[in-house]
Amino acid sequence: MNRGMGNMQNMMKQMQKMQKKMEEAQAELGEQKIEGSAGGGMVTVIVTGHKEIVDVQIKQEVVDPDDVEMLQDLVLAATNDALKKAEELTNKTMGQFTKGMNLPGGMF
């Protein structure tokens, strides 16, 4: 009977270690800067691993008052590119913790 309790305590310690590593990995993601771009680098958007936009750069030559829609499309495309890359980084980073676990999708 006592051995079962020891295993339970050991399992709890392992879970706490894993929790701490997950929190550290999550914090590191927030410090990562991921760049997305569109129009051959005419528009660049930088996001963090937490999918927070921290910078938008637009080259002057792409700013055309007669074609605002193109600029909007480029900003959208660059933003989506950056967010997609951030999502891939998150899945790669946090996926190491969920391997072998049957967690519902979308946990991270």
ROLOLO-319405 format. One record per residue (C-alpha): residue number from 1; residue in one letter; chain; y, x, z. Coordinates in steps of 0.25 Angstrom, whole numbers. Example, Ala and Ser with C-alpha at 12.3 -4.5 7.8 and 13.67 -1.06 7.14 Angstrom:
BEGIN
<1; "A"; "A"; <-18; 49; 31>>
<2; "S"; "A"; <-4; 55; 29>>
// end
This chain:
BEGIN
<1; "M"; "A"; <0; 0; 0>>
<2; "N"; "A"; <10; 11; 4>>
<3; "R"; "A"; <7; 18; -9>>
<4; "G"; "A"; <12; 6; -17>>
<5; "M"; "A"; <26; 7; -9>>
<6; "G"; "A"; <27; 22; -13>>
<7; "N"; "A"; <25; 19; -28>>
<8; "M"; "A"; <35; 8; -27>>
<9; "Q"; "A"; <46; 17; -20>>
<10; "N"; "A"; <43; 28; -30>>
<11; "M"; "A"; <45; 18; -42>>
<12; "M"; "A"; <58; 14; -35>>
<13; "K"; "A"; <63; 28; -35>>
<14; "Q"; "A"; <59; 30; -49>>
<15; "M"; "A"; <67; 18; -53>>
<16; "Q"; "A"; <79; 22; -45>>
<17; "K"; "A"; <78; 36; -52>>
<18; "M"; "A"; <77; 29; -66>>
<19; "Q"; "A"; <89; 20; -62>>
<20; "K"; "A"; <98; 32; -59>>
<21; "K"; "A"; <94; 39; -72>>
<22; "M"; "A"; <97; 26; -79>>
<23; "E"; "A"; <111; 25; -73>>
<24; "E"; "A"; <114; 39; -76>>
<25; "A"; "A"; <110; 37; -91>>
<26; "Q"; "A"; <118; 25; -91>>
<27; "A"; "A"; <130; 33; -86>>
<28; "E"; "A"; <128; 44; -96>>
<29; "L"; "A"; <128; 33; -107>>
<30; "G"; "A"; <142; 29; -103>>
<31; "E"; "A"; <147; 43; -105>>
<32; "Q"; "A"; <141; 45; -119>>
<33; "K"; "A"; <151; 43; -130>>
<34; "I"; "A"; <145; 37; -143>>
<35; "E"; "A"; <152; 37; -156>>
<36; "G"; "A"; <151; 27; -167>>
<37; "S"; "A"; <159; 27; -180>>
<38; "A"; "A"; <161; 20; -193>>
<39; "G"; "A"; <168; 23; -206>>
<40; "G"; "A"; <163; 37; -207>>
<41; "G"; "A"; <170; 40; -193>>
<42; "M"; "A"; <183; 33; -196>>
<43; "V"; "A"; <180; 24; -184>>
<44; "T"; "A"; <173; 30; -172>>
<45; "V"; "A"; <170; 23; -159>>
<46; "I"; "A"; <165; 30; -146>>
<47; "V"; "A"; <157; 22; -136>>
<48; "T"; "A"; <150; 26; -123>>
<49; "G"; "A"; <136; 24; -120>>
<50; "H"; "A"; <140; 12; -112>>
<51; "K"; "A"; <145; 6; -126>>
<52; "E"; "A"; <160; 7; -121>>
<53; "I"; "A"; <169; 11; -133>>
<54; "V"; "A"; <178; 23; -128>>
<55; "D"; "A"; <184; 27; -142>>
<56; "V"; "A"; <188; 22; -155>>
<57; "Q"; "A"; <193; 31; -166>>
<58; "I"; "A"; <198; 26; -179>>
<59; "K"; "A"; <202; 36; -190>>
<60; "Q"; "A"; <216; 33; -196>>
<61; "E"; "A"; <211; 32; -210>>
<62; "V"; "A"; <203; 20; -208>>
<63; "V"; "A"; <214; 12; -202>>
<64; "D"; "A"; <219; 3; -213>>
<65; "P"; "A"; <228; -8; -210>>
<66; "D"; "A"; <223; -16; -222>>
<67; "D"; "A"; <208; -14; -218>>
<68; "V"; "A"; <208; -17; -203>>
<69; "E"; "A"; <194; -24; -205>>
<70; "M"; "A"; <188; -10; -210>>
<71; "L"; "A"; <193; -3; -197>>
<72; "Q"; "A"; <187; -14; -188>>
<73; "D"; "A"; <174; -13; -195>>
<74; "L"; "A"; <174; 2; -193>>
<75; "V"; "A"; <177; 0; -178>>
<76; "L"; "A"; <166; -10; -177>>
<77; "A"; "A"; <156; -1; -184>>
<78; "A"; "A"; <160; 11; -176>>
<79; "T"; "A"; <159; 3; -163>>
<80; "N"; "A"; <146; -3; -166>>
<81; "D"; "A"; <141; 11; -170>>
<82; "A"; "A"; <145; 17; -157>>
<83; "L"; "A"; <139; 6; -149>>
<84; "K"; "A"; <126; 7; -157>>
<85; "K"; "A"; <125; 22; -154>>
<86; "A"; "A"; <128; 19; -139>>
<87; "E"; "A"; <117; 8; -138>>
<88; "E"; "A"; <107; 18; -144>>
<89; "L"; "A"; <111; 29; -134>>
<90; "T"; "A"; <110; 19; -123>>
<91; "N"; "A"; <96; 15; -128>>
<92; "K"; "A"; <92; 29; -129>>
<93; "T"; "A"; <97; 33; -115>>
<94; "M"; "A"; <93; 21; -107>>
<95; "G"; "A"; <80; 19; -115>>
<96; "Q"; "A"; <74; 31; -108>>
<97; "F"; "A"; <74; 22; -95>>
<98; "T"; "A"; <68; 10; -101>>
<99; "K"; "A"; <56; 17; -108>>
<100; "G"; "A"; <43; 11; -104>>
<101; "M"; "A"; <50; -1; -96>>
<102; "N"; "A"; <50; -15; -101>>
<103; "L"; "A"; <64; -18; -99>>
<104; "P"; "A"; <71; -29; -107>>
<105; "G"; "A"; <79; -25; -119>>
<106; "G"; "A"; <94; -23; -117>>
<107; "M"; "A"; <93; -17; -103>>
<108; "F"; "A"; <103; -6; -107>>
// end
